[in-house]
């Protein structure tokens, strides 16, 4: 310091402006002193770098305090808050990750020629965009390329090696001379670039995109009413992105060229047209007219196997597509997509780390389903004495919201492999007598009740653990000979114990399915309280023998 003046500080102050890019500020400083950006950094005593523009920006933020001290300015803001218009960029990144559509093109630094002229060459951070944008001050489209050489601003490190004003394009053009001391540069004055005002439809589309993105980024809990469904702001925005992607491929229309810009805005207008309809059927009609929501595509495929879980599907678009096809979908699809609910939906996608999930969400866990549905659960559609129908109904319940194969469901419920065709026969019978839709609604309500109040019994674990040898040991461990009034032997008691413990029926057990044991079950289990007491005692021993006590009651029924 000399006389209150820091002699180490550069004499001319060039302060960074609000919303200015770090490389723009460095370029303006270098131009003010008649140097290149690289020479300016070297003169400031910072190690010289030769890197891409994003890396140079990071480098400048690391040395923000040193630059501010040397140039006599306030430190450059390293972590500035996002402007409202940047919410769209953030949500695009999030959508690409959530919906697994691949890597999006890098954000491009666009520009407004009039702003460049009025600010003496200041390039703004808000000009770094993937999506098309308009200058809020002058109402013109932000430009992407130099009209003379076609270069994208700051796309290469060569933009930081010229001692030209920051409104002159420094891109190398034509055939370069062999000498490195002289390079042919474009030299076009970007302030003179012709512009065109943004049309009313384009302006309205952009405004709606930004509004939807801001609501999604704010995690708004206010439901958005779209096509008759209430959804979150984020699901609404993702539906817009999904429709754009299906119509034009989002990863392509975000490329920095005019064609991509026009295609994106056109697809966005079409997306809004679909989602502005009052009902799902009206929205589906518009989508069908333009080839969207394709049942054979990847955004809303109508498949009921594991392919439906390969990628996430937007709940709003799924509800629109499924509701519009509910009258023609097969019973299997009606169960898988939960058509009886207020908002039909796809099964949950396969998670990134399946080993961290105990069971697939949205489907009824097999652990809460007995082999034969509880008596009285589906009355009057299925009678309690119709054991095959109750077993088939258990399989139908396991199919709700699930892509499990019928054979897999039969296997886990402990039913014979040939039983996998029985649910179809039950559905056919009920469709003929006109009760299928009522049963479908009853099954959906039962699935919802089980999700809200799951049973304290792990039926799946009990089915696998209750082996005949363990059942026999449990029965042999209790005294029944000295109990008066007992009319069943130990073999019959083993059958009753297995049925009560697993929620199954002996006729579907390979060892117990004989006529004698079935008859003993119907005469003893219902009328003899002493037998029930013996079963309770044997069940406690069976809990111990299986080494998998679920601490639940012997039997349970939905409330």
C-alpha positions as CSV (number, residue, x, y, z in Angstrom):
1,X,0.0,0.0,0.0
2,X,1.2,3.5,-0.8
3,X,-0.8,6.5,0.3
4,X,-3.8,4.4,0.8
5,X,-3.6,2.8,-2.6
6,X,-2.8,-0.8,-3.4
7,X,0.0,-0.6,-6.1
8,X,-0.4,-4.3,-6.8
9,X,-3.9,-3.8,-8.0
10,X,-4.6,-3.3,-11.7
11,X,-5.6,0.3,-12.3
12,X,-8.7,-0.2,-14.5
13,X,-11.6,-1.9,-12.7
14,X,-13.9,-4.1,-14.8
15,X,-16.5,-5.4,-12.4
16,X,-18.5,-8.5,-13.2
17,X,-22.1,-7.7,-14.0
18,X,-25.2,-9.6,-12.6
19,X,-25.9,-12.8,-14.4
20,X,-22.6,-12.6,-16.3
21,X,-20.7,-15.7,-17.3
22,X,-17.2,-16.0,-15.7
23,X,-15.6,-16.4,-19.2
24,X,-17.5,-13.3,-20.4
25,X,-16.0,-11.2,-17.5
26,X,-12.5,-12.5,-18.2
27,X,-12.9,-11.7,-21.9
28,X,-14.1,-8.1,-21.1
29,X,-11.1,-7.6,-18.7
30,X,-8.7,-8.9,-21.3
31,X,-10.2,-6.7,-24.1
32,X,-10.0,-3.6,-21.8
33,X,-6.2,-4.2,-21.4
34,X,-5.7,-5.2,-25.0
35,X,-4.7,-8.8,-24.2
36,X,-6.0,-12.3,-24.7
37,X,-7.7,-14.2,-21.9
38,X,-4.7,-16.5,-21.5
39,X,-2.2,-13.7,-21.3
40,X,-4.4,-11.9,-18.8
41,X,-4.4,-14.9,-16.5
42,X,-0.7,-15.2,-16.8
43,X,-0.2,-11.5,-16.0
44,X,-2.4,-12.0,-12.9
45,X,0.0,-14.6,-11.6
46,X,-2.4,-17.5,-12.1
47,X,-1.2,-20.8,-13.7
48,X,-2.0,-20.7,-17.4
49,X,-4.7,-23.2,-18.4
50,X,-5.6,-24.5,-21.8
51,X,-9.0,-26.2,-21.3
52,X,-12.5,-26.3,-22.5
53,X,-14.8,-23.4,-21.5
54,X,-16.6,-25.3,-18.8
55,X,-13.3,-26.2,-17.2
56,X,-12.1,-22.7,-17.5
57,X,-15.2,-21.4,-15.7
58,X,-14.5,-23.8,-12.9
59,X,-10.9,-22.6,-12.8
60,X,-12.1,-19.0,-12.5
61,X,-14.4,-19.8,-9.6
62,X,-11.5,-21.5,-7.8
63,X,-9.5,-18.3,-8.1
64,X,-12.4,-15.8,-7.6
65,X,-10.9,-14.2,-4.5
66,X,-7.4,-13.7,-6.2
67,X,-9.0,-12.2,-9.3
68,X,-11.2,-9.9,-7.3
69,X,-8.2,-8.7,-5.2
70,X,-6.0,-8.0,-8.3
71,X,-8.8,-6.4,-10.3
72,X,-10.3,-4.4,-7.5
73,X,-13.8,-5.9,-7.7
74,X,-16.2,-7.9,-5.6
75,X,-15.5,-11.6,-5.6
76,X,-17.3,-13.4,-8.3
77,X,-20.4,-15.3,-6.9
78,X,-19.4,-19.0,-6.9
79,X,-22.9,-20.3,-6.1
80,X,-25.5,-18.1,-7.5
81,X,-29.2,-18.9,-7.1
82,X,-31.0,-20.3,-10.1
83,X,-33.1,-17.8,-12.0
84,X,-36.7,-18.8,-12.5
85,X,-36.1,-19.5,-16.2
86,X,-33.4,-22.0,-15.3
87,X,-35.9,-24.3,-13.7
88,X,-36.6,-25.8,-17.1
89,X,-33.0,-26.7,-17.5
90,X,-32.8,-28.3,-14.1
91,X,-36.0,-30.3,-14.7
92,X,-34.8,-31.5,-18.0
93,X,-31.8,-33.0,-16.3
94,X,-33.9,-34.6,-13.6
95,X,-36.3,-36.0,-16.2
96,X,-33.6,-37.6,-18.2
97,X,-32.3,-39.3,-15.1
98,X,-35.7,-40.4,-13.8
99,X,-36.9,-41.8,-17.1
100,X,-33.6,-43.2,-18.2
101,X,-33.6,-41.6,-21.7
102,X,-29.9,-41.2,-21.9
103,X,-27.6,-38.2,-21.7
104,X,-28.9,-34.9,-22.9
105,X,-26.9,-32.6,-25.2
106,X,-24.8,-30.1,-23.3
107,X,-26.3,-26.7,-22.6
108,X,-25.4,-24.2,-25.3
109,X,-24.6,-20.5,-24.7
110,X,-27.0,-18.5,-26.9
111,X,-27.1,-14.8,-27.3
112,X,-29.2,-11.8,-28.1
113,X,-27.5,-9.4,-30.5
114,X,-29.2,-6.3,-29.1
115,X,-28.2,-7.2,-25.5
116,X,-24.6,-7.6,-26.7
117,X,-24.7,-4.2,-28.2
118,X,-26.3,-2.5,-25.2
119,X,-24.1,-4.2,-22.6
120,X,-20.8,-3.8,-24.5
121,X,-20.3,-7.5,-25.0
122,X,-21.6,-9.0,-21.8
123,X,-22.6,-12.7,-22.1
124,X,-25.2,-13.8,-19.6
125,X,-25.5,-17.0,-17.6
126,X,-29.2,-17.1,-18.4
127,X,-28.2,-17.6,-22.0
128,X,-26.8,-21.0,-21.3
129,X,-29.8,-23.2,-22.4
130,X,-30.7,-26.6,-23.8
131,X,-34.3,-25.6,-24.6
132,X,-35.1,-22.7,-27.0
133,X,-35.3,-19.4,-25.3
134,X,-36.3,-15.8,-25.9
135,X,-34.8,-12.6,-24.7
136,X,-37.1,-11.2,-22.1
137,X,-36.0,-7.6,-22.8
138,X,-36.3,-7.5,-26.6
139,X,-38.7,-10.4,-27.3
140,X,-36.5,-12.0,-29.9
141,X,-35.3,-15.6,-30.2
142,X,-31.9,-16.2,-28.6
143,X,-29.5,-17.2,-31.4
144,X,-27.3,-20.3,-31.3
145,X,-24.7,-19.8,-34.1
146,X,-22.7,-17.1,-35.8
147,X,-24.4,-16.4,-39.1
148,X,-21.1,-16.0,-40.9
149,X,-19.2,-19.2,-39.9
150,X,-21.9,-21.2,-38.1
151,X,-19.9,-21.5,-34.9
152,X,-21.6,-22.0,-31.5
153,X,-20.3,-19.4,-29.0
154,X,-17.8,-20.7,-26.5
155,X,-18.1,-24.2,-27.9
156,X,-14.3,-24.4,-28.2
157,X,-11.4,-23.1,-26.2
158,X,-10.3,-21.0,-29.3
159,X,-12.9,-18.5,-28.2
160,X,-10.7,-17.5,-25.3
161,X,-7.5,-17.0,-27.3
162,X,-8.4,-13.8,-29.2
163,X,-7.7,-10.2,-28.3
164,X,-10.9,-9.1,-30.1
165,X,-13.9,-7.4,-28.5
166,X,-16.3,-9.9,-26.9
167,X,-18.9,-9.2,-29.6
168,X,-16.6,-10.3,-32.4
169,X,-16.7,-14.0,-33.4
170,X,-13.1,-15.3,-32.9
171,X,-13.7,-18.7,-34.6
172,X,-11.0,-20.0,-36.9
173,X,-12.3,-20.2,-40.5
174,X,-11.0,-21.4,-43.8
175,X,-7.6,-22.9,-44.5
176,X,-5.1,-21.8,-41.9
177,X,-1.6,-20.6,-42.9
178,X,1.3,-22.8,-41.8
179,X,2.6,-20.1,-39.4
180,X,1.1,-20.3,-35.9
181,X,1.6,-16.5,-35.4
182,X,-1.2,-15.6,-37.8
183,X,-4.6,-17.2,-37.8
184,X,-7.7,-16.4,-39.9
185,X,-10.6,-15.7,-37.7
186,X,-14.2,-15.1,-38.6
187,X,-14.4,-11.6,-37.2
188,X,-18.2,-11.2,-37.6
189,X,-19.8,-8.6,-35.4
190,X,-22.4,-10.6,-33.5
191,X,-24.2,-7.4,-32.6
192,X,-25.3,-7.1,-36.2
193,X,-26.9,-10.6,-36.4
194,X,-30.4,-10.4,-37.8
195,X,-33.1,-11.4,-35.4
196,X,-36.7,-12.3,-35.6
197,X,-39.4,-11.7,-33.0
198,X,-40.8,-14.7,-31.3
199,X,-44.3,-15.5,-32.6
200,X,-47.3,-15.5,-30.4
201,X,-47.7,-19.4,-30.5
202,X,-44.0,-19.9,-29.8
203,X,-44.0,-17.3,-27.0
204,X,-47.0,-18.9,-25.4
205,X,-45.5,-22.4,-25.6
206,X,-42.3,-21.3,-24.0
207,X,-44.1,-19.4,-21.3
208,X,-46.2,-22.5,-20.4
209,X,-43.1,-24.7,-20.4
210,X,-41.3,-22.3,-18.0
211,X,-44.4,-22.1,-15.8
212,X,-44.8,-25.8,-15.6
213,X,-41.1,-26.3,-14.9
214,X,-41.1,-23.7,-12.1
215,X,-44.1,-25.4,-10.4
216,X,-42.3,-28.8,-10.7
217,X,-39.0,-27.4,-9.4
218,X,-40.8,-25.9,-6.4
219,X,-42.3,-29.4,-5.5
220,X,-45.7,-27.9,-5.6
221,X,-48.3,-30.1,-3.7
222,X,-51.2,-28.3,-5.3
223,X,-52.8,-31.0,-7.6
224,X,-53.0,-30.2,-11.3
225,X,-56.2,-31.3,-13.0
226,X,-55.3,-32.8,-16.3
227,X,-57.7,-34.8,-18.6
228,X,-59.9,-35.7,-15.6
229,X,-57.0,-36.8,-13.3
230,X,-55.4,-35.0,-10.4
231,X,-51.6,-35.2,-10.6
232,X,-48.6,-33.4,-9.2
233,X,-46.9,-30.6,-11.1
234,X,-43.8,-32.8,-11.6
235,X,-45.9,-35.6,-13.2
236,X,-47.6,-33.0,-15.4
237,X,-44.2,-31.6,-16.6
238,X,-42.8,-35.1,-17.2
239,X,-45.9,-35.9,-19.3
240,X,-45.0,-32.9,-21.5
241,X,-41.4,-34.1,-21.8
242,X,-42.6,-37.7,-22.6
243,X,-44.9,-36.5,-25.4
244,X,-42.1,-34.3,-26.8
245,X,-39.8,-37.3,-26.7
246,X,-42.3,-39.6,-28.4
247,X,-43.0,-37.1,-31.1
248,X,-39.5,-35.8,-31.9
249,X,-36.9,-37.5,-29.7
250,X,-35.9,-35.1,-27.0
251,X,-32.2,-35.9,-27.2
252,X,-32.2,-34.7,-30.8
253,X,-34.4,-31.6,-30.7
254,X,-32.2,-30.2,-27.9
255,X,-29.3,-30.0,-30.3
256,X,-28.1,-26.4,-31.0
257,X,-29.7,-25.8,-34.4
258,X,-32.8,-24.0,-35.7
259,X,-34.4,-27.2,-36.9
260,X,-34.3,-28.7,-33.4
261,X,-35.7,-25.6,-31.9
262,X,-38.7,-25.5,-34.2
263,X,-39.3,-29.2,-33.7
264,X,-39.2,-28.9,-30.0
265,X,-41.7,-26.0,-29.9
266,X,-44.0,-27.8,-32.3
267,X,-43.9,-31.0,-30.2
268,X,-44.5,-29.0,-27.1
269,X,-47.6,-27.3,-28.6
270,X,-48.9,-30.8,-29.5
271,X,-48.2,-32.0,-26.0
272,X,-50.2,-29.1,-24.5
273,X,-53.0,-29.8,-27.0
274,X,-53.2,-33.4,-25.8
275,X,-53.1,-32.6,-22.1
276,X,-55.5,-29.6,-22.3
277,X,-58.4,-32.0,-23.1
278,X,-61.1,-32.3,-20.4
279,X,-61.2,-36.2,-20.4
280,X,-58.9,-39.1,-20.9
281,X,-60.8,-40.2,-24.0
282,X,-60.6,-36.8,-25.6
283,X,-56.9,-36.6,-24.9
284,X,-56.4,-40.1,-26.3
285,X,-58.3,-39.1,-29.5
286,X,-55.9,-36.2,-30.1
287,X,-52.9,-38.4,-29.3
288,X,-54.1,-41.1,-31.7
289,X,-54.6,-38.6,-34.4
290,X,-50.9,-37.6,-34.2
291,X,-49.5,-41.0,-33.5
292,X,-48.8,-40.4,-29.8
293,X,-49.3,-42.7,-26.9
294,X,-48.6,-45.6,-29.1
295,X,-49.6,-48.9,-27.5
296,X,-46.7,-50.5,-29.2
297,X,-44.2,-47.8,-28.4
298,X,-41.9,-47.4,-25.3
299,X,-43.7,-44.6,-23.6
300,X,-47.2,-46.3,-23.1
301,X,-46.8,-49.9,-24.2
302,X,-49.7,-52.3,-23.6
303,X,-47.8,-55.3,-22.4
304,X,-48.3,-57.3,-19.2
305,X,-45.0,-59.1,-18.9
306,X,-41.7,-57.9,-17.5
307,X,-41.2,-55.5,-20.4
308,X,-43.6,-53.1,-18.8
309,X,-41.1,-52.6,-16.0
310,X,-38.0,-51.9,-18.0
311,X,-38.4,-48.1,-17.8
312,X,-40.5,-45.8,-15.7
313,X,-43.8,-44.7,-17.3
314,X,-45.5,-41.4,-16.6
315,X,-48.6,-41.9,-14.4
316,X,-50.6,-39.3,-16.2
317,X,-50.0,-40.6,-19.7
318,X,-50.5,-44.1,-18.5
319,X,-53.9,-43.2,-17.0
320,X,-55.0,-41.5,-20.2
321,X,-53.9,-44.4,-22.4
322,X,-55.2,-47.1,-20.2
323,X,-58.5,-45.4,-19.5
324,X,-59.1,-44.9,-23.2
325,X,-58.6,-48.7,-23.8
326,X,-60.3,-50.1,-20.8
327,X,-63.2,-51.6,-22.8
328,X,-60.9,-53.6,-25.1
329,X,-58.1,-54.7,-22.7
330,X,-58.0,-58.3,-21.7
331,X,-58.8,-59.3,-18.1
332,X,-55.1,-59.9,-17.5
333,X,-54.3,-56.4,-18.6
334,X,-57.2,-55.0,-16.5
335,X,-55.7,-56.6,-13.4
336,X,-52.1,-55.7,-14.2
337,X,-52.9,-52.1,-14.9
338,X,-55.5,-51.8,-12.1
339,X,-58.3,-50.6,-14.4
340,X,-60.8,-50.8,-11.5
341,X,-59.0,-48.0,-9.6
342,X,-59.7,-44.3,-10.0
343,X,-56.4,-43.9,-11.8
344,X,-55.1,-46.9,-13.8
345,X,-51.3,-47.3,-13.8
346,X,-48.4,-49.3,-14.8
347,X,-46.6,-51.6,-12.4
348,X,-43.6,-50.0,-10.7
349,X,-40.4,-50.1,-12.8
350,X,-37.6,-52.4,-11.9
351,X,-35.4,-50.4,-9.5
352,X,-31.8,-49.6,-10.1
353,X,-30.8,-51.8,-7.1
354,X,-33.4,-54.7,-6.9
355,X,-31.6,-56.3,-3.9
356,X,-32.7,-53.4,-1.8
357,X,-36.4,-53.9,-2.4
358,X,-38.2,-56.7,-0.6
359,X,-41.1,-56.9,-3.1
360,X,-42.2,-54.9,-6.2
361,X,-44.2,-51.9,-5.2
362,X,-47.8,-51.4,-6.4
363,X,-48.4,-55.2,-6.7
364,X,-50.0,-57.2,-3.9
365,X,-47.2,-59.1,-2.1
366,X,-47.6,-62.9,-2.3
367,X,-46.8,-62.9,1.4
368,X,-50.3,-61.5,2.2
369,X,-52.3,-63.9,0.0
370,X,-53.4,-67.3,1.3
371,X,-53.7,-70.2,-1.1
372,X,-57.5,-70.0,-0.8
373,X,-59.0,-66.5,-0.2
374,X,-60.7,-66.0,3.1
375,X,-64.3,-67.1,3.4
376,X,-66.8,-64.3,2.9
377,X,-64.3,-62.0,1.3
378,X,-65.8,-62.0,-2.2
379,X,-69.4,-62.8,-1.4
380,X,-71.8,-62.8,-3.3
381,X,-69.6,-63.3,-6.4
382,X,-67.8,-66.3,-5.0
383,X,-69.4,-68.7,-2.5
384,X,-67.5,-70.0,0.5
385,X,-68.0,-73.6,-0.5
386,X,-66.6,-73.0,-4.0
387,X,-63.0,-73.8,-3.0
388,X,-61.6,-73.9,-6.6
389,X,-63.1,-70.4,-7.3
390,X,-61.6,-69.0,-4.0
391,X,-58.2,-70.4,-5.0
392,X,-58.5,-68.9,-8.5
393,X,-59.6,-65.6,-6.9
394,X,-56.4,-65.7,-4.8
395,X,-54.4,-65.9,-8.1
396,X,-56.4,-63.0,-9.5
397,X,-55.6,-60.9,-6.4
398,X,-51.9,-61.7,-6.9
399,X,-52.1,-60.4,-10.5
400,X,-53.3,-57.0,-9.5
401,X,-50.6,-54.4,-10.4
402,X,-48.1,-57.3,-11.2
403,X,-46.3,-58.7,-14.2
404,X,-45.9,-62.1,-12.5
405,X,-46.7,-65.0,-14.8
406,X,-49.7,-67.1,-13.9
407,X,-47.5,-70.2,-13.5
408,X,-45.3,-68.3,-11.0
409,X,-48.3,-67.2,-9.0
410,X,-49.6,-70.8,-8.9
411,X,-46.2,-72.1,-7.8
412,X,-45.8,-69.6,-5.0
413,X,-49.4,-70.2,-3.7
414,X,-48.6,-73.9,-3.6
415,X,-51.2,-74.7,-6.3
416,X,-50.7,-77.4,-8.9
417,X,-49.1,-76.2,-12.2
418,X,-52.2,-77.2,-14.1
419,X,-54.2,-74.8,-11.9
420,X,-52.7,-71.8,-13.8
421,X,-55.5,-72.0,-16.3
422,X,-58.3,-71.9,-13.7
423,X,-58.4,-68.1,-13.3
424,X,-59.1,-67.7,-17.0
425,X,-62.0,-70.1,-16.7
426,X,-63.4,-68.2,-13.7
427,X,-63.1,-64.9,-15.5
428,X,-64.8,-66.4,-18.6
429,X,-67.7,-67.6,-16.5
430,X,-68.1,-64.3,-14.8
431,X,-67.9,-62.3,-18.0
432,X,-70.7,-64.4,-19.4
433,X,-73.0,-63.8,-16.4
434,X,-72.0,-60.1,-16.3
435,X,-70.3,-60.1,-12.9
436,X,-66.7,-59.7,-13.9
437,X,-66.5,-55.9,-13.6
438,X,-68.1,-56.1,-10.1
439,X,-65.6,-58.7,-9.1
440,X,-62.7,-56.7,-10.6
441,X,-63.8,-53.7,-8.4
442,X,-64.0,-55.9,-5.3
443,X,-60.5,-57.3,-6.0
444,X,-59.2,-53.8,-6.3
445,X,-60.8,-52.7,-3.1
446,X,-59.4,-55.8,-1.3
447,X,-55.9,-55.0,-2.7
448,X,-56.2,-51.5,-1.3
449,X,-57.4,-52.7,2.1
450,X,-54.5,-55.2,2.3
451,X,-52.0,-52.4,1.4
452,X,-53.5,-50.2,4.2
453,X,-53.8,-53.0,6.8
454,X,-51.5,-55.9,5.8
455,X,-52.2,-59.2,7.6
456,X,-49.9,-60.2,10.5
457,X,-49.2,-63.5,8.7
458,X,-46.5,-64.2,6.1
459,X,-48.5,-66.8,4.1
460,X,-45.7,-67.3,1.6
461,X,-43.1,-68.1,4.3
462,X,-45.6,-70.4,6.0
463,X,-46.3,-72.3,2.8
464,X,-42.6,-72.9,2.3
465,X,-41.8,-73.7,5.9
466,X,-44.7,-76.1,6.8
467,X,-43.2,-79.3,5.5
468,X,-45.1,-82.5,6.1
469,X,-42.4,-83.8,8.4
470,X,-42.5,-80.8,10.6
471,X,-46.3,-80.9,10.6
472,X,-46.1,-84.5,11.8
473,X,-43.6,-83.7,14.5
474,X,-45.9,-80.8,15.8
475,X,-48.9,-83.1,15.9
476,X,-47.0,-85.9,17.6
477,X,-45.8,-83.5,20.3
478,X,-49.3,-82.9,21.7
479,X,-51.5,-85.3,23.7
480,X,-54.8,-86.1,22.0
481,X,-55.6,-89.7,23.2
482,X,-56.7,-88.5,26.7
483,X,-58.9,-85.8,25.3
484,X,-62.6,-86.9,25.4
485,X,-64.8,-86.2,22.4
486,X,-62.0,-86.2,19.9
487,X,-63.1,-88.0,16.7
488,X,-60.0,-87.3,14.5
489,X,-56.7,-89.1,14.4
490,X,-53.3,-87.6,14.1
491,X,-53.2,-87.8,10.3
492,X,-56.4,-85.8,10.1
493,X,-55.2,-83.4,12.6
494,X,-52.0,-82.8,10.5
495,X,-54.3,-81.9,7.6
496,X,-56.3,-79.4,9.7
497,X,-53.1,-77.9,11.1
498,X,-51.6,-77.4,7.6
499,X,-54.8,-75.7,6.4
500,X,-55.1,-73.4,9.3
501,X,-51.4,-72.5,9.4
502,X,-51.0,-71.8,5.7
503,X,-54.5,-70.6,4.7
504,X,-54.7,-73.4,2.2
505,X,-56.9,-76.3,1.3
506,X,-55.8,-79.9,1.6
507,X,-57.0,-80.9,-1.8
508,X,-54.2,-78.9,-3.3
509,X,-51.5,-80.5,-1.2
510,X,-49.7,-83.5,-2.8
511,X,-49.7,-85.5,0.4
512,X,-53.0,-84.5,2.1
513,X,-55.3,-84.3,-0.9
514,X,-57.5,-87.4,-0.3
515,X,-61.2,-87.7,0.1
516,X,-61.0,-89.1,3.6
517,X,-59.0,-86.1,5.0
518,X,-61.3,-83.6,3.2
519,X,-64.4,-85.2,4.8
520,X,-62.7,-85.1,8.2
521,X,-62.0,-81.5,7.8
522,X,-65.5,-80.5,7.0
523,X,-67.0,-82.4,9.9
524,X,-64.4,-81.6,12.5
525,X,-63.0,-78.1,12.0
526,X,-66.4,-76.5,12.0
527,X,-68.1,-78.1,14.9
528,X,-65.6,-79.3,17.4
529,X,-64.0,-76.6,19.5
530,X,-61.7,-79.2,21.1
531,X,-60.1,-79.8,17.7
532,X,-59.5,-76.1,17.3
533,X,-57.7,-76.1,20.7
534,X,-55.5,-79.0,19.6
535,X,-54.6,-77.2,16.4
536,X,-53.6,-74.1,18.4
537,X,-51.3,-76.1,20.6
538,X,-49.8,-77.9,17.6
539,X,-49.3,-74.6,15.8
540,X,-47.2,-73.2,18.6
541,X,-44.9,-76.2,18.4
542,X,-44.8,-75.8,14.6
543,X,-43.7,-72.1,15.0
544,X,-40.8,-73.4,17.0
545,X,-39.9,-76.2,14.6
546,X,-39.9,-74.0,11.5
547,X,-37.6,-71.5,13.1
548,X,-39.5,-68.8,11.3
549,X,-42.2,-67.6,13.7
550,X,-44.0,-64.6,12.3
551,X,-45.5,-63.9,15.7
552,X,-48.9,-63.7,13.9
553,X,-52.1,-65.5,14.9
554,X,-52.9,-69.0,13.6
555,X,-55.6,-67.6,11.3
556,X,-56.6,-64.1,10.2
557,X,-59.3,-62.4,8.0
558,X,-59.4,-58.9,6.5
559,X,-61.2,-56.4,8.7
